[in-house]
Amino acid sequence: MADSPSEIQTENAIQNKTFLGNIRRWFLAGILLSAPVFLTTYITWIAIDLIDTQVVNLLPKELVVLITSWVPGFGIVPGYGIIIGFVFITFIGALTTGFLGRWIVHLGERVMNSMPVVRTIYGSSKQILETVVASQSDAFREAVVLEYPRKGTYVIGFVTGVARGEIKEKIEKEIVNVFVPTTPNPTSGFLLLCPKDELVYLDMAVEDAIKLVVSAGIVTPSISKKKNQKKQISNKSK
């Protein structure tokens, strides 16, 4: 028995709806897959181009002409600015390991420290860089959750160290320096001096915690299976 026209129309409508639903699902899947790749490539390209432009502007014209004659494609192939910057910084580092280099650095620091405004900027930036680069530093190696700005609400913070000096002497509790970043710009935020026993230390990596902050909570890292298994084993042993 042949299908009636109404049944055929209903079947066609269902097929069209299914087809459009598949198209929509495939399109969203394509966006989720391609958008991060394109965005990362675009930002990386802009950063490399900016560095290349700044490096060329800093170099003398005679040196640019000389390098162009030695290195084919200089100024055309992207990434040459990063290579020059890496070589220059490495050369400076190698130079400062010698006696003459250390003497020049010491002389430069004396000049910097003699300037009222410059010495504040130089001293602060040097201390921050030494803290971050030092291998024994715990800066931004642990993500924590704490109650802020009022009881019952929580924020994500990053442990930057343990309070020392006058703060440690005048506060009896063990105080930890915690940086609480803002969303979506994590480069700004607040420094909180928190008692260590009031912090909840997270198992997630610092990178995952930063993603959570930057995405305003949209990107939530999953708990690894290994850590779940460890917690289950510890609970069973209890």
CNS distance restraints for C-alpha pairs under 8 A (distance, minus, plus):
assign (resid   3 and name CA) (resid   7 and name CA) 6.15 0.50 0.50
assign (resid   3 and name CA) (resid   8 and name CA) 6.48 0.50 0.50
assign (resid   4 and name CA) (resid   8 and name CA) 6.38 0.50 0.50
assign (resid   5 and name CA) (resid   9 and name CA) 6.16 0.50 0.50
assign (resid   6 and name CA) (resid  10 and name CA) 6.16 0.50 0.50
assign (resid   7 and name CA) (resid  11 and name CA) 6.13 0.50 0.50
assign (resid   8 and name CA) (resid  12 and name CA) 6.13 0.50 0.50
assign (resid   9 and name CA) (resid  13 and name CA) 6.08 0.50 0.50
assign (resid  10 and name CA) (resid  14 and name CA) 6.24 0.50 0.50
assign (resid  11 and name CA) (resid  15 and name CA) 6.24 0.50 0.50
assign (resid  12 and name CA) (resid  16 and name CA) 6.08 0.50 0.50
assign (resid  13 and name CA) (resid  17 and name CA) 6.04 0.50 0.50
assign (resid  14 and name CA) (resid  18 and name CA) 6.07 0.50 0.50
assign (resid  15 and name CA) (resid  19 and name CA) 6.03 0.50 0.50
assign (resid  16 and name CA) (resid  20 and name CA) 6.08 0.50 0.50
assign (resid  17 and name CA) (resid  21 and name CA) 6.02 0.50 0.50
assign (resid  18 and name CA) (resid  22 and name CA) 6.17 0.50 0.50
assign (resid  19 and name CA) (resid  23 and name CA) 6.24 0.50 0.50
assign (resid  20 and name CA) (resid  24 and name CA) 6.14 0.50 0.50
assign (resid  21 and name CA) (resid  25 and name CA) 6.13 0.50 0.50
assign (resid  22 and name CA) (resid  26 and name CA) 5.99 0.50 0.50
assign (resid  23 and name CA) (resid  27 and name CA) 6.01 0.50 0.50
assign (resid  24 and name CA) (resid  28 and name CA) 6.23 0.50 0.50
assign (resid  25 and name CA) (resid  29 and name CA) 6.14 0.50 0.50
assign (resid  26 and name CA) (resid  30 and name CA) 6.07 0.50 0.50
assign (resid  27 and name CA) (resid  31 and name CA) 6.29 0.50 0.50
assign (resid  28 and name CA) (resid  32 and name CA) 6.21 0.50 0.50
assign (resid  29 and name CA) (resid  33 and name CA) 6.20 0.50 0.50
assign (resid  30 and name CA) (resid  34 and name CA) 5.86 0.50 0.50
assign (resid  30 and name CA) (resid  35 and name CA) 7.99 0.50 0.50
assign (resid  31 and name CA) (resid  35 and name CA) 5.34 0.50 0.50
assign (resid  32 and name CA) (resid  36 and name CA) 7.15 0.50 0.50
assign (resid  33 and name CA) (resid  37 and name CA) 7.27 0.50 0.50
assign (resid  34 and name CA) (resid  38 and name CA) 6.09 0.50 0.50
assign (resid  35 and name CA) (resid  39 and name CA) 5.89 0.50 0.50
assign (resid  36 and name CA) (resid  40 and name CA) 5.92 0.50 0.50
assign (resid  37 and name CA) (resid  41 and name CA) 6.10 0.50 0.50
assign (resid  38 and name CA) (resid  42 and name CA) 5.98 0.50 0.50
assign (resid  39 and name CA) (resid  43 and name CA) 6.13 0.50 0.50
assign (resid  40 and name CA) (resid  44 and name CA) 6.00 0.50 0.50
assign (resid  41 and name CA) (resid  45 and name CA) 5.99 0.50 0.50
assign (resid  42 and name CA) (resid  46 and name CA) 6.24 0.50 0.50
assign (resid  43 and name CA) (resid  47 and name CA) 6.16 0.50 0.50
assign (resid  44 and name CA) (resid  48 and name CA) 6.14 0.50 0.50
assign (resid  45 and name CA) (resid  49 and name CA) 6.06 0.50 0.50
assign (resid  46 and name CA) (resid  50 and name CA) 6.04 0.50 0.50
assign (resid  47 and name CA) (resid  51 and name CA) 6.21 0.50 0.50
assign (resid  48 and name CA) (resid  52 and name CA) 6.08 0.50 0.50
assign (resid  48 and name CA) (resid  78 and name CA) 6.81 0.50 0.50
assign (resid  48 and name CA) (resid  79 and name CA) 5.95 0.50 0.50
assign (resid  48 and name CA) (resid  81 and name CA) 7.52 0.50 0.50
assign (resid  48 and name CA) (resid  82 and name CA) 7.30 0.50 0.50
assign (resid  49 and name CA) (resid  53 and name CA) 6.12 0.50 0.50
assign (resid  49 and name CA) (resid  78 and name CA) 6.77 0.50 0.50
assign (resid  49 and name CA) (resid  79 and name CA) 7.60 0.50 0.50
assign (resid  50 and name CA) (resid  54 and name CA) 6.22 0.50 0.50
assign (resid  51 and name CA) (resid  55 and name CA) 6.09 0.50 0.50
assign (resid  51 and name CA) (resid  81 and name CA) 5.67 0.50 0.50
assign (resid  51 and name CA) (resid  82 and name CA) 6.70 0.50 0.50
assign (resid  52 and name CA) (resid  56 and name CA) 6.24 0.50 0.50
assign (resid  52 and name CA) (resid  75 and name CA) 7.91 0.50 0.50
assign (resid  52 and name CA) (resid  78 and name CA) 7.20 0.50 0.50
assign (resid  52 and name CA) (resid  79 and name CA) 6.63 0.50 0.50
assign (resid  52 and name CA) (resid  80 and name CA) 6.36 0.50 0.50
assign (resid  52 and name CA) (resid  81 and name CA) 4.09 0.50 0.50
assign (resid  52 and name CA) (resid  82 and name CA) 6.95 0.50 0.50
assign (resid  53 and name CA) (resid  57 and name CA) 6.26 0.50 0.50
assign (resid  53 and name CA) (resid  81 and name CA) 7.51 0.50 0.50
assign (resid  54 and name CA) (resid  58 and name CA) 6.29 0.50 0.50
assign (resid  54 and name CA) (resid  81 and name CA) 7.88 0.50 0.50
assign (resid  55 and name CA) (resid  59 and name CA) 6.36 0.50 0.50
assign (resid  55 and name CA) (resid  81 and name CA) 5.53 0.50 0.50
assign (resid  55 and name CA) (resid  84 and name CA) 7.80 0.50 0.50
assign (resid  55 and name CA) (resid  85 and name CA) 7.62 0.50 0.50
assign (resid  56 and name CA) (resid  64 and name CA) 7.28 0.50 0.50
assign (resid  56 and name CA) (resid  81 and name CA) 7.37 0.50 0.50
assign (resid  59 and name CA) (resid  63 and name CA) 6.56 0.50 0.50
assign (resid  59 and name CA) (resid  64 and name CA) 6.56 0.50 0.50
assign (resid  60 and name CA) (resid  64 and name CA) 6.39 0.50 0.50
assign (resid  61 and name CA) (resid  65 and name CA) 6.24 0.50 0.50
assign (resid  62 and name CA) (resid  66 and name CA) 6.20 0.50 0.50
assign (resid  63 and name CA) (resid  67 and name CA) 6.07 0.50 0.50
assign (resid  64 and name CA) (resid  68 and name CA) 6.03 0.50 0.50
assign (resid  65 and name CA) (resid  69 and name CA) 6.29 0.50 0.50
assign (resid  66 and name CA) (resid  70 and name CA) 6.43 0.50 0.50
assign (resid  67 and name CA) (resid  71 and name CA) 5.75 0.50 0.50
assign (resid  67 and name CA) (resid  74 and name CA) 7.25 0.50 0.50
assign (resid  68 and name CA) (resid  72 and name CA) 6.29 0.50 0.50
assign (resid  68 and name CA) (resid  73 and name CA) 7.26 0.50 0.50
assign (resid  68 and name CA) (resid  74 and name CA) 5.38 0.50 0.50
assign (resid  68 and name CA) (resid  75 and name CA) 7.61 0.50 0.50
assign (resid  73 and name CA) (resid  77 and name CA) 5.68 0.50 0.50
assign (resid  74 and name CA) (resid  80 and name CA) 6.88 0.50 0.50
assign (resid  75 and name CA) (resid  80 and name CA) 7.23 0.50 0.50
assign (resid  79 and name CA) (resid  83 and name CA) 6.57 0.50 0.50
assign (resid  80 and name CA) (resid  84 and name CA) 6.16 0.50 0.50
assign (resid  81 and name CA) (resid  85 and name CA) 6.04 0.50 0.50
assign (resid  82 and name CA) (resid  86 and name CA) 6.03 0.50 0.50
assign (resid  83 and name CA) (resid  87 and name CA) 6.18 0.50 0.50
assign (resid  84 and name CA) (resid  88 and name CA) 6.04 0.50 0.50
assign (resid  85 and name CA) (resid  89 and name CA) 6.07 0.50 0.50
assign (resid  86 and name CA) (resid  90 and name CA) 6.05 0.50 0.50
assign (resid  87 and name CA) (resid  91 and name CA) 6.04 0.50 0.50
assign (resid  88 and name CA) (resid  92 and name CA) 6.24 0.50 0.50
assign (resid  89 and name CA) (resid  93 and name CA) 6.18 0.50 0.50
assign (resid  90 and name CA) (resid  94 and name CA) 6.16 0.50 0.50
assign (resid  91 and name CA) (resid  95 and name CA) 6.05 0.50 0.50
assign (resid  92 and name CA) (resid  96 and name CA) 6.24 0.50 0.50
assign (resid  93 and name CA) (resid  97 and name CA) 6.69 0.50 0.50
assign (resid  94 and name CA) (resid  98 and name CA) 7.51 0.50 0.50
assign (resid  95 and name CA) (resid 100 and name CA) 7.95 0.50 0.50
assign (resid  95 and name CA) (resid 101 and name CA) 5.27 0.50 0.50
assign (resid  96 and name CA) (resid 100 and name CA) 7.41 0.50 0.50
assign (resid  96 and name CA) (resid 101 and name CA) 3.96 0.50 0.50
assign (resid  96 and name CA) (resid 102 and name CA) 5.11 0.50 0.50
assign (resid  96 and name CA) (resid 104 and name CA) 7.93 0.50 0.50
assign (resid  96 and name CA) (resid 105 and name CA) 7.07 0.50 0.50
assign (resid  97 and name CA) (resid 101 and name CA) 6.27 0.50 0.50
assign (resid  97 and name CA) (resid 102 and name CA) 6.47 0.50 0.50
assign (resid  98 and name CA) (resid 102 and name CA) 6.17 0.50 0.50
assign (resid  99 and name CA) (resid 103 and name CA) 6.21 0.50 0.50
assign (resid 100 and name CA) (resid 104 and name CA) 6.24 0.50 0.50
assign (resid 101 and name CA) (resid 105 and name CA) 6.20 0.50 0.50
assign (resid 102 and name CA) (resid 106 and name CA) 6.04 0.50 0.50
assign (resid 103 and name CA) (resid 107 and name CA) 6.12 0.50 0.50
assign (resid 104 and name CA) (resid 108 and name CA) 6.09 0.50 0.50
assign (resid 105 and name CA) (resid 109 and name CA) 6.13 0.50 0.50
assign (resid 106 and name CA) (resid 110 and name CA) 6.31 0.50 0.50
assign (resid 107 and name CA) (resid 111 and name CA) 6.40 0.50 0.50
assign (resid 108 and name CA) (resid 112 and name CA) 6.21 0.50 0.50
assign (resid 109 and name CA) (resid 113 and name CA) 5.99 0.50 0.50
assign (resid 110 and name CA) (resid 114 and name CA) 6.22 0.50 0.50
assign (resid 111 and name CA) (resid 115 and name CA) 7.00 0.50 0.50
assign (resid 112 and name CA) (resid 118 and name CA) 6.22 0.50 0.50
assign (resid 112 and name CA) (resid 119 and name CA) 5.35 0.50 0.50
assign (resid 112 and name CA) (resid 122 and name CA) 7.10 0.50 0.50
assign (resid 113 and name CA) (resid 118 and name CA) 7.21 0.50 0.50
assign (resid 113 and name CA) (resid 119 and name CA) 4.47 0.50 0.50
assign (resid 113 and name CA) (resid 120 and name CA) 7.94 0.50 0.50
assign (resid 113 and name CA) (resid 122 and name CA) 7.91 0.50 0.50
assign (resid 113 and name CA) (resid 123 and name CA) 7.90 0.50 0.50
assign (resid 114 and name CA) (resid 119 and name CA) 6.78 0.50 0.50
assign (resid 115 and name CA) (resid 119 and name CA) 5.61 0.50 0.50
assign (resid 116 and name CA) (resid 120 and name CA) 7.07 0.50 0.50
assign (resid 117 and name CA) (resid 121 and name CA) 6.82 0.50 0.50
assign (resid 118 and name CA) (resid 122 and name CA) 5.94 0.50 0.50
assign (resid 119 and name CA) (resid 123 and name CA) 5.69 0.50 0.50
assign (resid 120 and name CA) (resid 124 and name CA) 6.08 0.50 0.50
assign (resid 121 and name CA) (resid 125 and name CA) 6.08 0.50 0.50
assign (resid 122 and name CA) (resid 126 and name CA) 5.97 0.50 0.50
assign (resid 123 and name CA) (resid 127 and name CA) 6.12 0.50 0.50
assign (resid 124 and name CA) (resid 128 and name CA) 6.21 0.50 0.50
assign (resid 125 and name CA) (resid 129 and name CA) 6.14 0.50 0.50
assign (resid 126 and name CA) (resid 130 and name CA) 6.05 0.50 0.50
assign (resid 127 and name CA) (resid 131 and name CA) 6.12 0.50 0.50
assign (resid 128 and name CA) (resid 132 and name CA) 6.21 0.50 0.50
assign (resid 129 and name CA) (resid 133 and name CA) 5.91 0.50 0.50
assign (resid 130 and name CA) (resid 134 and name CA) 5.76 0.50 0.50
assign (resid 131 and name CA) (resid 137 and name CA) 6.12 0.50 0.50
assign (resid 131 and name CA) (resid 139 and name CA) 7.22 0.50 0.50
assign (resid 132 and name CA) (resid 137 and name CA) 6.58 0.50 0.50
assign (resid 132 and name CA) (resid 139 and name CA) 6.18 0.50 0.50
assign (resid 133 and name CA) (resid 137 and name CA) 7.63 0.50 0.50
assign (resid 137 and name CA) (resid 161 and name CA) 7.75 0.50 0.50
assign (resid 138 and name CA) (resid 142 and name CA) 7.66 0.50 0.50
assign (resid 138 and name CA) (resid 159 and name CA) 7.47 0.50 0.50
assign (resid 138 and name CA) (resid 160 and name CA) 6.29 0.50 0.50
assign (resid 138 and name CA) (resid 161 and name CA) 6.13 0.50 0.50
assign (resid 139 and name CA) (resid 158 and name CA) 7.98 0.50 0.50
assign (resid 139 and name CA) (resid 159 and name CA) 6.35 0.50 0.50
assign (resid 139 and name CA) (resid 160 and name CA) 4.09 0.50 0.50
assign (resid 139 and name CA) (resid 161 and name CA) 6.03 0.50 0.50
assign (resid 140 and name CA) (resid 158 and name CA) 5.45 0.50 0.50
assign (resid 140 and name CA) (resid 159 and name CA) 5.67 0.50 0.50
assign (resid 140 and name CA) (resid 160 and name CA) 5.42 0.50 0.50
assign (resid 140 and name CA) (resid 206 and name CA) 6.90 0.50 0.50
assign (resid 141 and name CA) (resid 158 and name CA) 7.35 0.50 0.50
assign (resid 141 and name CA) (resid 159 and name CA) 6.89 0.50 0.50
assign (resid 141 and name CA) (resid 160 and name CA) 7.68 0.50 0.50
assign (resid 141 and name CA) (resid 205 and name CA) 7.98 0.50 0.50
assign (resid 141 and name CA) (resid 206 and name CA) 6.21 0.50 0.50
assign (resid 142 and name CA) (resid 158 and name CA) 5.80 0.50 0.50
assign (resid 142 and name CA) (resid 159 and name CA) 5.59 0.50 0.50
assign (resid 142 and name CA) (resid 201 and name CA) 7.26 0.50 0.50
assign (resid 142 and name CA) (resid 202 and name CA) 7.40 0.50 0.50
assign (resid 142 and name CA) (resid 205 and name CA) 7.35 0.50 0.50
assign (resid 142 and name CA) (resid 206 and name CA) 6.14 0.50 0.50
assign (resid 143 and name CA) (resid 156 and name CA) 6.97 0.50 0.50
assign (resid 143 and name CA) (resid 157 and name CA) 5.87 0.50 0.50
assign (resid 143 and name CA) (resid 158 and name CA) 4.68 0.50 0.50
assign (resid 143 and name CA) (resid 159 and name CA) 6.48 0.50 0.50
assign (resid 143 and name CA) (resid 201 and name CA) 6.25 0.50 0.50
assign (resid 143 and name CA) (resid 202 and name CA) 5.60 0.50 0.50
assign (resid 143 and name CA) (resid 203 and name CA) 7.77 0.50 0.50
assign (resid 143 and name CA) (resid 204 and name CA) 7.20 0.50 0.50
assign (resid 143 and name CA) (resid 205 and name CA) 7.17 0.50 0.50
assign (resid 143 and name CA) (resid 206 and name CA) 5.72 0.50 0.50
assign (resid 143 and name CA) (resid 209 and name CA) 6.62 0.50 0.50
assign (resid 144 and name CA) (resid 156 and name CA) 5.79 0.50 0.50
assign (resid 144 and name CA) (resid 157 and name CA) 5.21 0.50 0.50
assign (resid 144 and name CA) (resid 158 and name CA) 5.94 0.50 0.50
assign (resid 144 and name CA) (resid 159 and name CA) 7.13 0.50 0.50
assign (resid 144 and name CA) (resid 199 and name CA) 6.29 0.50 0.50
assign (resid 144 and name CA) (resid 200 and name CA) 5.38 0.50 0.50
assign (resid 144 and name CA) (resid 201 and name CA) 4.44 0.50 0.50
assign (resid 144 and name CA) (resid 202 and name CA) 5.37 0.50 0.50
assign (resid 145 and name CA) (resid 154 and name CA) 6.41 0.50 0.50
assign (resid 145 and name CA) (resid 155 and name CA) 5.65 0.50 0.50
assign (resid 145 and name CA) (resid 156 and name CA) 4.71 0.50 0.50
assign (resid 145 and name CA) (resid 157 and name CA) 6.04 0.50 0.50
assign (resid 145 and name CA) (resid 199 and name CA) 6.05 0.50 0.50
assign (resid 145 and name CA) (resid 200 and name CA) 5.06 0.50 0.50
assign (resid 145 and name CA) (resid 201 and name CA) 6.54 0.50 0.50
assign (resid 145 and name CA) (resid 202 and name CA) 7.20 0.50 0.50
assign (resid 146 and name CA) (resid 154 and name CA) 5.42 0.50 0.50
assign (resid 146 and name CA) (resid 155 and name CA) 5.73 0.50 0.50
assign (resid 146 and name CA) (resid 156 and name CA) 6.72 0.50 0.50
assign (resid 146 and name CA) (resid 157 and name CA) 7.28 0.50 0.50
assign (resid 146 and name CA) (resid 198 and name CA) 6.89 0.50 0.50
assign (resid 146 and name CA) (resid 199 and name CA) 5.32 0.50 0.50
assign (resid 146 and name CA) (resid 200 and name CA) 6.40 0.50 0.50
assign (resid 147 and name CA) (resid 151 and name CA) 5.80 0.50 0.50
assign (resid 147 and name CA) (resid 152 and name CA) 6.51 0.50 0.50
assign (resid 147 and name CA) (resid 153 and name CA) 5.55 0.50 0.50
assign (resid 147 and name CA) (resid 154 and name CA) 4.41 0.50 0.50
assign (resid 147 and name CA) (resid 155 and name CA) 6.46 0.50 0.50
assign (resid 148 and name CA) (resid 153 and name CA) 5.92 0.50 0.50
assign (resid 148 and name CA) (resid 154 and name CA) 5.43 0.50 0.50
assign (resid 148 and name CA) (resid 155 and name CA) 6.08 0.50 0.50
assign (resid 149 and name CA) (resid 153 and name CA) 6.94 0.50 0.50
assign (resid 149 and name CA) (resid 154 and name CA) 7.68 0.50 0.50
assign (resid 155 and name CA) (resid 180 and name CA) 7.39 0.50 0.50
assign (resid 156 and name CA) (resid 180 and name CA) 6.44 0.50 0.50
assign (resid 156 and name CA) (resid 181 and name CA) 7.81 0.50 0.50
assign (resid 156 and name CA) (resid 209 and name CA) 7.54 0.50 0.50
assign (resid 156 and name CA) (resid 213 and name CA) 7.59 0.50 0.50
assign (resid 157 and name CA) (resid 178 and name CA) 5.92 0.50 0.50
assign (resid 157 and name CA) (resid 179 and name CA) 5.40 0.50 0.50
assign (resid 157 and name CA) (resid 180 and name CA) 4.39 0.50 0.50
assign (resid 157 and name CA) (resid 181 and name CA) 6.79 0.50 0.50
assign (resid 158 and name CA) (resid 178 and name CA) 5.37 0.50 0.50
assign (resid 158 and name CA) (resid 179 and name CA) 5.15 0.50 0.50
assign (resid 158 and name CA) (resid 180 and name CA) 6.52 0.50 0.50
assign (resid 158 and name CA) (resid 206 and name CA) 7.81 0.50 0.50
assign (resid 159 and name CA) (resid 176 and name CA) 7.02 0.50 0.50
assign (resid 159 and name CA) (resid 177 and name CA) 5.91 0.50 0.50
assign (resid 159 and name CA) (resid 178 and name CA) 4.57 0.50 0.50
assign (resid 159 and name CA) (resid 179 and name CA) 6.40 0.50 0.50
assign (resid 160 and name CA) (resid 176 and name CA) 7.81 0.50 0.50
assign (resid 160 and name CA) (resid 177 and name CA) 5.53 0.50 0.50
assign (resid 160 and name CA) (resid 178 and name CA) 5.79 0.50 0.50
assign (resid 160 and name CA) (resid 179 and name CA) 6.68 0.50 0.50
assign (resid 161 and name CA) (resid 176 and name CA) 6.12 0.50 0.50
assign (resid 161 and name CA) (resid 177 and name CA) 5.27 0.50 0.50
assign (resid 161 and name CA) (resid 178 and name CA) 7.51 0.50 0.50
assign (resid 162 and name CA) (resid 175 and name CA) 6.26 0.50 0.50
assign (resid 162 and name CA) (resid 176 and name CA) 4.49 0.50 0.50
assign (resid 162 and name CA) (resid 177 and name CA) 5.62 0.50 0.50
assign (resid 163 and name CA) (resid 167 and name CA) 6.29 0.50 0.50
assign (resid 163 and name CA) (resid 168 and name CA) 5.82 0.50 0.50
assign (resid 163 and name CA) (resid 174 and name CA) 7.82 0.50 0.50
assign (resid 163 and name CA) (resid 175 and name CA) 5.48 0.50 0.50
assign (resid 163 and name CA) (resid 176 and name CA) 5.50 0.50 0.50
assign (resid 163 and name CA) (resid 177 and name CA) 5.98 0.50 0.50
assign (resid 163 and name CA) (resid 193 and name CA) 7.55 0.50 0.50
assign (resid 164 and name CA) (resid 168 and name CA) 4.89 0.50 0.50
assign (resid 164 and name CA) (resid 169 and name CA) 7.72 0.50 0.50
assign (resid 165 and name CA) (resid 169 and name CA) 6.41 0.50 0.50
assign (resid 166 and name CA) (resid 170 and name CA) 6.12 0.50 0.50
assign (resid 167 and name CA) (resid 171 and name CA) 6.05 0.50 0.50
assign (resid 168 and name CA) (resid 172 and name CA) 7.09 0.50 0.50
assign (resid 168 and name CA) (resid 173 and name CA) 7.95 0.50 0.50
assign (resid 168 and name CA) (resid 174 and name CA) 7.41 0.50 0.50
assign (resid 168 and name CA) (resid 175 and name CA) 7.07 0.50 0.50
assign (resid 171 and name CA) (resid 175 and name CA) 7.74 0.50 0.50
assign (resid 173 and name CA) (resid 195 and name CA) 6.27 0.50 0.50
assign (resid 174 and name CA) (resid 195 and name CA) 5.71 0.50 0.50
assign (resid 174 and name CA) (resid 196 and name CA) 5.92 0.50 0.50
assign (resid 175 and name CA) (resid 193 and name CA) 6.11 0.50 0.50
assign (resid 175 and name CA) (resid 194 and name CA) 5.40 0.50 0.50
assign (resid 175 and name CA) (resid 195 and name CA) 4.55 0.50 0.50
assign (resid 175 and name CA) (resid 196 and name CA) 5.75 0.50 0.50
assign (resid 176 and name CA) (resid 193 and name CA) 5.74 0.50 0.50
assign (resid 176 and name CA) (resid 194 and name CA) 5.34 0.50 0.50
assign (resid 176 and name CA) (resid 195 and name CA) 6.12 0.50 0.50
assign (resid 176 and name CA) (resid 196 and name CA) 5.76 0.50 0.50
assign (resid 177 and name CA) (resid 191 and name CA) 6.87 0.50 0.50
assign (resid 177 and name CA) (resid 192 and name CA) 6.04 0.50 0.50
assign (resid 177 and name CA) (resid 193 and name CA) 4.95 0.50 0.50
assign (resid 177 and name CA) (resid 194 and name CA) 6.54 0.50 0.50
assign (resid 178 and name CA) (resid 191 and name CA) 5.82 0.50 0.50
assign (resid 178 and name CA) (resid 192 and name CA) 5.17 0.50 0.50
assign (resid 178 and name CA) (resid 193 and name CA) 6.27 0.50 0.50
assign (resid 178 and name CA) (resid 194 and name CA) 6.92 0.50 0.50
assign (resid 179 and name CA) (resid 189 and name CA) 6.84 0.50 0.50
assign (resid 179 and name CA) (resid 190 and name CA) 5.75 0.50 0.50
assign (resid 179 and name CA) (resid 191 and name CA) 4.73 0.50 0.50
assign (resid 179 and name CA) (resid 192 and name CA) 6.30 0.50 0.50
assign (resid 180 and name CA) (resid 189 and name CA) 5.41 0.50 0.50
assign (resid 180 and name CA) (resid 190 and name CA) 5.14 0.50 0.50
assign (resid 180 and name CA) (resid 191 and name CA) 6.38 0.50 0.50
assign (resid 180 and name CA) (resid 192 and name CA) 7.30 0.50 0.50
assign (resid 181 and name CA) (resid 185 and name CA) 7.50 0.50 0.50
assign (resid 181 and name CA) (resid 186 and name CA) 4.75 0.50 0.50
assign (resid 181 and name CA) (resid 187 and name CA) 6.70 0.50 0.50
assign (resid 181 and name CA) (resid 188 and name CA) 5.78 0.50 0.50
assign (resid 181 and name CA) (resid 189 and name CA) 4.11 0.50 0.50
assign (resid 181 and name CA) (resid 190 and name CA) 6.48 0.50 0.50
assign (resid 181 and name CA) (resid 213 and name CA) 7.63 0.50 0.50
assign (resid 182 and name CA) (resid 186 and name CA) 5.15 0.50 0.50
assign (resid 182 and name CA) (resid 187 and name CA) 7.53 0.50 0.50
assign (resid 182 and name CA) (resid 188 and name CA) 5.93 0.50 0.50
assign (resid 182 and name CA) (resid 189 and name CA) 5.11 0.50 0.50
assign (resid 182 and name CA) (resid 213 and name CA) 7.46 0.50 0.50
assign (resid 183 and name CA) (resid 213 and name CA) 5.83 0.50 0.50
assign (resid 183 and name CA) (resid 214 and name CA) 5.55 0.50 0.50
assign (resid 183 and name CA) (resid 215 and name CA) 7.65 0.50 0.50
assign (resid 183 and name CA) (resid 216 and name CA) 6.16 0.50 0.50
assign (resid 184 and name CA) (resid 213 and name CA) 6.64 0.50 0.50
assign (resid 184 and name CA) (resid 214 and name CA) 4.43 0.50 0.50
assign (resid 184 and name CA) (resid 215 and name CA) 6.56 0.50 0.50
assign (resid 184 and name CA) (resid 216 and name CA) 6.48 0.50 0.50
assign (resid 185 and name CA) (resid 214 and name CA) 6.51 0.50 0.50
assign (resid 186 and name CA) (resid 210 and name CA) 7.54 0.50 0.50
assign (resid 186 and name CA) (resid 213 and name CA) 7.25 0.50 0.50
assign (resid 186 and name CA) (resid 214 and name CA) 6.63 0.50 0.50
assign (resid 194 and name CA) (resid 198 and name CA) 7.09 0.50 0.50
assign (resid 194 and name CA) (resid 199 and name CA) 7.54 0.50 0.50
assign (resid 195 and name CA) (resid 199 and name CA) 7.23 0.50 0.50
assign (resid 204 and name CA) (resid 208 and name CA) 6.30 0.50 0.50
assign (resid 204 and name CA) (resid 209 and name CA) 6.69 0.50 0.50
assign (resid 204 and name CA) (resid 221 and name CA) 7.49 0.50 0.50
assign (resid 204 and name CA) (resid 223 and name CA) 7.33 0.50 0.50
assign (resid 205 and name CA) (resid 209 and name CA) 6.41 0.50 0.50
assign (resid 206 and name CA) (resid 210 and name CA) 6.19 0.50 0.50
assign (resid 207 and name CA) (resid 211 and name CA) 6.30 0.50 0.50
assign (resid 208 and name CA) (resid 212 and name CA) 6.28 0.50 0.50
assign (resid 208 and name CA) (resid 220 and name CA) 7.91 0.50 0.50
assign (resid 208 and name CA) (resid 221 and name CA) 6.09 0.50 0.50
assign (resid 209 and name CA) (resid 213 and name CA) 6.35 0.50 0.50
assign (resid 209 and name CA) (resid 221 and name CA) 7.84 0.50 0.50
assign (resid 210 and name CA) (resid 214 and name CA) 6.05 0.50 0.50
assign (resid 211 and name CA) (resid 215 and name CA) 5.92 0.50 0.50
assign (resid 211 and name CA) (resid 219 and name CA) 6.48 0.50 0.50
assign (resid 211 and name CA) (resid 220 and name CA) 7.89 0.50 0.50
assign (resid 212 and name CA) (resid 216 and name CA) 6.21 0.50 0.50
assign (resid 212 and name CA) (resid 217 and name CA) 5.01 0.50 0.50
assign (resid 212 and name CA) (resid 218 and name CA) 6.81 0.50 0.50
assign (resid 212 and name CA) (resid 219 and name CA) 5.35 0.50 0.50
assign (resid 212 and name CA) (resid 220 and name CA) 5.73 0.50 0.50
assign (resid 212 and name CA) (resid 221 and name CA) 7.43 0.50 0.50
assign (resid 213 and name CA) (resid 217 and name CA) 6.19 0.50 0.50
assign (resid 215 and name CA) (resid 219 and name CA) 5.86 0.50 0.50
assign (resid 223 and name CA) (resid 227 and name CA) 7.13 0.50 0.50
assign (resid 223 and name CA) (resid 228 and name CA) 7.17 0.50 0.50
assign (resid 224 and name CA) (resid 228 and name CA) 6.51 0.50 0.50
assign (resid 225 and name CA) (resid 229 and name CA) 6.09 0.50 0.50
assign (resid 226 and name CA) (resid 230 and name CA) 6.22 0.50 0.50
assign (resid 227 and name CA) (resid 231 and name CA) 6.21 0.50 0.50
assign (resid 228 and name CA) (resid 232 and name CA) 6.15 0.50 0.50
assign (resid 229 and name CA) (resid 233 and name CA) 6.12 0.50 0.50
assign (resid 230 and name CA) (resid 234 and name CA) 6.15 0.50 0.50
assign (resid 231 and name CA) (resid 235 and name CA) 6.11 0.50 0.50
assign (resid 232 and name CA) (resid 236 and name CA) 6.17 0.50 0.50
assign (resid 233 and name CA) (resid 237 and name CA) 6.21 0.50 0.50
assign (resid 234 and name CA) (resid 238 and name CA) 6.39 0.50 0.50
